[in-house]
Amino acid sequence: VLDDYHLINNLQVHEFMDQLLAHPSPKLHLAILGRRDPPLSLASFRVGHRVNEIRMRDLQFTDEQAFEFLKRVTGYPLQLQAIAQLCARTEGWPAAMRLAALALQNQTDVNGYLASFGAGERPLQQYLVSEVLSAQADVLQQCLIYTSILGRFEASLCEAVWNNDICDKDGAPPSGKAFIEKVEKSGLFGISLDRQHTWLRFHHLFGELLQRRLEEVCSRQDIATLHQRASNWFEQHGHFDEAIRHALAGDDEERAAAIVGQARHRYMNMDDWPQLERWLQLFSREAAENSPQLMLLRCWLDLCHWYRLDRLAPDMEQAGQLLETSSLAADTVKTLKIELDVLRSS
């Protein structure tokens, strides 16, 4: 199952998928999910009856389905006319139905709320999430908003990001484990990523809207601090890709470069050059050319991945100059100089 396929913009990936599907294993069952058609040879698949296509119209709730769903969730006696109005405004969108169900739990006049729902200038989904968030305790709202910087989260990571900035009325910091359980049990768009329910992520829409709220209530520096805390946690637990990305999101290119420097040899030993290339591409050209560790990585990519031998000599020269003026610890500089000598001998 390949989700969010619309985010892929590398043509080589699409070419590879076409080659794979031209001669598939008899046991291959591939599901691709995205917001638009993938640039694959769909016409030939259709002719050969080798593809099932599920469109938005297939996923939309009918009035009857919405009525049954909301009745089960809320337990209230609902009027079909009010449900029909809700379906017309949401176009049967399932996520909106789920949001509406959460909002309805705090309404006294359910049918009146449904009949008038959707009026106003704010987008429908933002209105609903606001209704859902406003019904939560202040501490839980803060936890949700701060956690929205994370693509995935677990209990100790949440606590590291909050870092005692959030406290209940008794002054005690919230528990990450209790937060995870609350998100799962209350239906606050937490999607489990493993069988043990250790790692969760927010529904994409819910996460995006929480991030907007974060930008409204926190300064850029405060948000950068949250990212830096997340980066520290991911680095300590060996999740270097996320550590690097959060360091960059926290406007700390120097720290992100240091993490690459720490992790790159492990990936070089595994010949995972594509991952190393992706990391290097996260940095601006100026940042890369001012970091001895990133320049050394670029040299190795020149030699072992890009085969740009014409670029290798000037890149090694640049790395050598950076090491002569580097503020890194003397032992680190000595080790990097030895690495540069290995490159020169290669």
MOWO-V570171 format. One record per residue. N is the residue number from 0. RES is the residue in one letter. PHI is phi in degrees with one decimal (999 if undefined). OMEGA is omega as a letter, one per 30 degrees, with the letter a starting at -180 (none if undefined). D_LAST is the distance of its C-alpha to the last C-alpha in Angstrom with 1 decimal. Layout:
n	res	phi	omega	d_last
N	RES	PHI	OMEGA	D_LAST
N	RES	PHI	OMEGA	D_LAST
This chain:
n	res	phi	omega	d_last
0	V	999	l	41.8
1	L	-112.5	a	39.8
2	D	-94.8	l	41.6
3	D	54.0	a	41.3
4	Y	-62.4	a	39.7
5	H	-64.6	l	40.8
6	L	-79.7	a	38.1
7	I	-81.1	l	35.3
8	N	-123.2	l	34.5
9	N	-90.9	a	31.4
10	L	-61.0	a	32.6
11	Q	-64.5	l	29.9
12	V	-65.7	l	31.5
13	H	-65.1	l	34.9
14	E	-63.2	l	33.6
15	F	-62.4	l	32.2
16	M	-62.6	l	35.6
17	D	-61.6	l	37.5
18	Q	-65.7	l	35.5
19	L	-62.4	a	36.1
20	L	-79.9	l	39.8
21	A	-70.3	l	40.3
22	H	-136.6	a	39.9
23	P	-76.8	l	40.5
24	S	-63.6	l	41.1
25	P	-57.8	a	44.9
26	K	-96.8	a	44.6
27	L	-73.2	l	42.7
28	H	-130.3	a	44.8
29	L	-106.9	l	43.0
30	A	-117.5	l	44.6
31	I	-115.1	l	43.2
32	L	-117.9	l	44.9
33	G	-167.7	a	44.7
34	R	-88.7	l	46.8
35	R	-150.7	a	46.5
36	D	-63.8	l	45.9
37	P	-72.7	l	42.3
38	P	-77.8	l	41.0
39	L	-114.5	a	41.2
40	S	-78.7	a	43.3
41	L	-65.4	a	46.3
42	A	-60.6	a	48.9
43	S	-67.8	l	47.9
44	F	-66.1	l	47.9
45	R	-64.2	a	51.4
46	V	-61.1	a	52.7
47	G	-86.4	a	51.5
48	H	52.0	a	53.0
49	R	-112.4	a	49.6
50	V	-140.7	l	49.6
51	N	-108.2	a	51.9
52	E	-112.6	l	51.9
53	I	-109.3	a	53.3
54	R	-99.0	a	54.2
55	M	-58.1	a	55.4
56	R	-63.3	l	59.0
57	D	-74.4	a	58.5
58	L	-94.6	a	57.4
59	Q	-67.9	l	60.2
60	F	-72.9	l	63.0
61	T	-79.6	l	66.4
62	D	-58.1	a	69.3
63	E	-66.8	l	70.4
64	Q	-66.1	l	66.9
65	A	-63.5	l	66.6
66	F	-58.8	a	70.1
67	E	-65.1	a	69.3
68	F	-64.1	a	66.0
69	L	-68.1	l	67.4
70	K	-65.2	l	70.5
71	R	-66.5	a	68.6
72	V	-73.5	a	66.3
73	T	-91.6	a	69.1
74	G	76.2	a	72.1
75	Y	-90.5	l	74.3
76	P	-73.2	a	76.9
77	L	-105.3	l	75.3
78	Q	-100.2	a	76.8
79	L	-60.7	l	75.4
80	Q	-63.3	l	76.1
81	A	-65.1	l	74.0
82	I	-63.7	a	71.1
83	A	-61.0	l	71.5
84	Q	-65.2	l	71.2
85	L	-63.4	l	68.0
86	C	-61.8	a	66.5
87	A	-64.6	a	67.4
88	R	-74.3	a	65.7
89	T	-94.9	a	62.5
90	E	58.1	l	62.6
91	G	72.6	a	62.3
92	W	-68.5	a	58.9
93	P	-59.2	a	58.2
94	A	-62.5	l	56.2
95	A	-66.1	l	59.1
96	M	-62.6	l	61.5
97	R	-65.4	l	59.6
98	L	-62.9	l	59.7
99	A	-61.9	l	63.3
100	A	-60.7	l	64.1
101	L	-66.7	a	62.6
102	A	-66.4	a	64.5
103	L	-66.3	a	67.7
104	Q	-64.6	a	67.7
105	N	-116.7	a	68.8
106	Q	-110.0	l	71.5
107	T	-89.8	l	75.2
108	D	-102.7	a	76.2
109	V	-62.8	a	73.6
110	N	-67.0	l	75.2
111	G	-64.3	l	75.9
112	Y	-63.3	l	72.3
113	L	-63.0	a	71.1
114	A	-65.2	a	73.6
115	S	-98.1	a	72.5
116	F	-65.6	l	68.8
117	G	100.7	l	66.4
118	A	-73.9	l	68.4
119	G	115.9	a	66.9
120	E	-90.6	a	64.1
121	R	-74.6	l	61.2
122	P	-58.7	a	59.2
123	L	-53.8	a	60.5
124	Q	-65.5	l	57.5
125	Q	-68.0	l	57.3
126	Y	-61.5	a	61.0
127	L	-65.8	a	60.7
128	V	-63.1	l	57.9
129	S	-61.0	l	59.8
130	E	-62.8	a	62.8
131	V	-67.2	a	60.7
132	L	-63.9	a	59.0
133	S	-65.4	l	62.3
134	A	-85.5	a	63.8
135	Q	-92.4	l	61.2
136	A	-61.6	a	61.5
137	D	-56.5	a	60.0
138	V	-63.4	l	57.5
139	L	-65.3	l	56.3
140	Q	-59.1	l	56.0
141	Q	-62.2	l	53.8
142	C	-60.8	l	51.6
143	L	-60.7	a	51.3
144	I	-66.9	a	50.4
145	Y	-66.7	a	47.8
146	T	-71.8	a	46.2
147	S	-65.9	l	45.9
148	I	-71.7	a	42.5
149	L	-95.8	l	41.0
150	G	-71.3	l	40.0
151	R	-150.2	a	40.9
152	F	-150.5	l	42.6
153	E	-140.7	a	43.8
154	A	-59.7	a	46.2
155	S	-69.0	l	44.1
156	L	-63.9	l	41.9
157	C	-58.7	a	45.2
158	E	-64.2	l	46.5
159	A	-65.5	a	43.3
160	V	-70.4	l	43.5
161	W	-67.7	l	47.3
162	N	51.2	l	46.8
163	N	64.6	l	50.6
164	D	-71.6	a	51.1
165	I	-111.2	l	53.5
166	C	-139.6	l	56.6
167	D	-80.8	a	59.7
168	K	-64.5	l	63.2
169	D	-92.6	l	63.1
170	G	85.4	a	59.9
171	A	-90.9	l	57.8
172	P	-71.9	a	54.4
173	P	-70.3	l	54.2
174	S	-90.9	l	52.7
175	G	-62.7	l	49.6
176	K	-63.8	l	50.9
177	A	-65.0	l	54.3
178	F	-63.7	l	52.7
179	I	-59.0	l	50.8
180	E	-63.2	l	54.0
181	K	-64.7	a	56.0
182	V	-61.4	a	53.6
183	E	-68.4	a	53.8
184	K	-75.3	a	57.5
185	S	-88.4	l	58.7
186	G	71.7	a	56.9
187	L	-84.6	l	55.0
188	F	59.7	l	52.5
189	G	-94.3	a	50.2
190	I	-111.7	a	48.3
191	S	-71.3	a	47.1
192	L	-107.1	l	43.5
193	D	-149.2	a	43.8
194	R	-69.2	a	46.6
195	Q	-83.0	a	47.0
196	H	59.1	l	47.7
197	T	-82.9	a	45.2
198	W	-103.9	l	43.3
199	L	-130.3	l	45.2
200	R	-138.9	l	44.7
201	F	-81.5	l	47.4
202	H	-51.9	a	48.7
203	H	-53.5	a	46.7
204	L	-63.3	a	49.8
205	F	-63.0	l	51.0
206	G	-62.5	l	47.7
207	E	-63.3	a	47.6
208	L	-71.5	l	51.1
209	L	-64.1	l	50.5
210	Q	-65.5	l	47.6
211	R	-62.3	l	50.0
212	R	-64.3	l	52.4
213	L	-58.4	a	49.8
214	E	-66.3	l	49.2
215	E	-77.6	a	52.9
216	V	-103.6	a	53.5
217	C	-123.3	l	50.3
218	S	-75.5	l	48.8
219	R	-60.7	l	45.2
220	Q	-66.1	l	44.3
221	D	-63.8	l	45.9
222	I	-66.6	l	44.0
223	A	-60.5	l	40.7
224	T	-63.1	l	41.7
225	L	-60.7	l	42.3
226	H	-63.7	a	38.8
227	Q	-65.4	l	37.3
228	R	-64.4	l	39.2
229	A	-61.4	l	38.1
230	S	-60.1	l	34.4
231	N	-59.2	a	35.0
232	W	-65.1	a	36.5
233	F	-63.4	l	33.9
234	E	-65.0	a	31.1
235	Q	-61.7	a	33.1
236	H	-101.6	l	33.6
237	G	79.0	l	30.1
238	H	-97.3	a	30.7
239	F	-70.8	a	27.9
240	D	-60.0	l	28.3
241	E	-69.4	l	31.9
242	A	-62.2	a	31.2
243	I	-66.8	a	28.9
244	R	-65.8	l	31.4
245	H	-72.6	l	34.4
246	A	-61.8	l	32.7
247	L	-68.2	l	32.2
248	A	-64.2	l	35.8
249	G	-89.5	l	36.9
250	D	60.0	a	35.5
251	D	-125.2	a	33.0
252	E	-65.5	a	29.6
253	E	-63.3	l	28.4
254	R	-67.7	l	29.3
255	A	-59.9	l	27.7
256	A	-64.5	l	24.4
257	A	-64.1	l	24.7
258	I	-66.7	l	25.4
259	V	-58.8	l	22.3
260	G	-60.7	l	20.4
261	Q	-73.5	a	22.2
262	A	-95.1	a	21.9
263	R	-64.7	a	18.5
264	H	-65.0	l	16.7
265	R	-60.0	a	19.5
266	Y	-77.0	l	19.0
267	M	-64.5	l	15.2
268	N	-66.4	l	16.0
269	M	-92.6	a	18.7
270	D	57.0	l	16.5
271	D	-91.5	a	19.2
272	W	-67.1	l	17.4
273	P	-58.3	l	20.8
274	Q	-64.6	l	22.2
275	L	-65.0	l	19.5
276	E	-63.8	l	20.0
277	R	-62.0	l	23.7
278	W	-62.3	a	23.4
279	L	-61.8	a	21.6
280	Q	-71.0	l	24.2
281	L	-72.6	a	26.9
282	F	-98.6	l	26.2
283	S	-67.2	l	27.4
284	R	-59.2	a	24.9
285	E	-62.6	a	26.4
286	A	-64.1	a	25.8
287	A	-63.7	a	22.2
288	E	-81.3	l	21.5
289	N	-114.9	l	23.4
290	S	-118.1	a	21.7
291	P	-60.3	a	18.6
292	Q	-70.4	l	18.0
293	L	-68.3	l	18.6
294	M	-67.3	l	16.3
295	L	-63.8	l	13.4
296	L	-60.8	l	14.5
297	R	-61.9	l	14.6
298	C	-61.3	l	11.0
299	W	-64.0	l	10.1
300	L	-66.1	l	12.9
301	D	-54.9	a	11.7
302	L	-80.6	a	8.5
303	C	-107.1	a	10.4
304	H	-125.7	a	14.0
305	W	-89.6	a	15.0
306	Y	55.9	l	12.6
307	R	-98.6	a	13.4
308	L	-66.5	l	10.9
309	D	-68.9	l	13.9
310	R	-93.7	a	14.1
311	L	-63.5	a	10.6
312	A	-61.6	l	11.3
313	P	-64.8	l	14.8
314	D	-68.3	l	14.0
315	M	-65.8	l	11.7
316	E	-61.0	l	14.6
317	Q	-63.8	l	17.1
318	A	-61.9	l	15.6
319	G	-63.2	l	15.6
320	Q	-64.8	l	19.2
321	L	-64.4	a	20.3
322	L	-68.2	l	19.2
323	E	-68.4	a	21.3
324	T	-114.1	a	24.4
325	S	-70.5	l	23.9
326	S	-94.2	l	26.9
327	L	-66.3	l	25.0
328	A	-59.0	a	25.9
329	A	-58.3	l	24.5
330	D	-64.7	l	23.0
331	T	-65.1	l	21.2
332	V	-61.0	l	19.9
333	K	-60.3	l	18.7
334	T	-64.2	a	16.8
335	L	-68.3	l	15.2
336	K	-65.6	l	14.2
337	I	-62.9	l	12.5
338	E	-60.9	l	10.7
339	L	-65.5	l	9.8
340	D	-64.5	l	8.6
341	V	-61.7	l	6.2
342	L	-62.1	a	5.0
343	R	-61.1	l	5.4
344	S	-66.4	l	3.8
345	S	-64.7	none	0.0
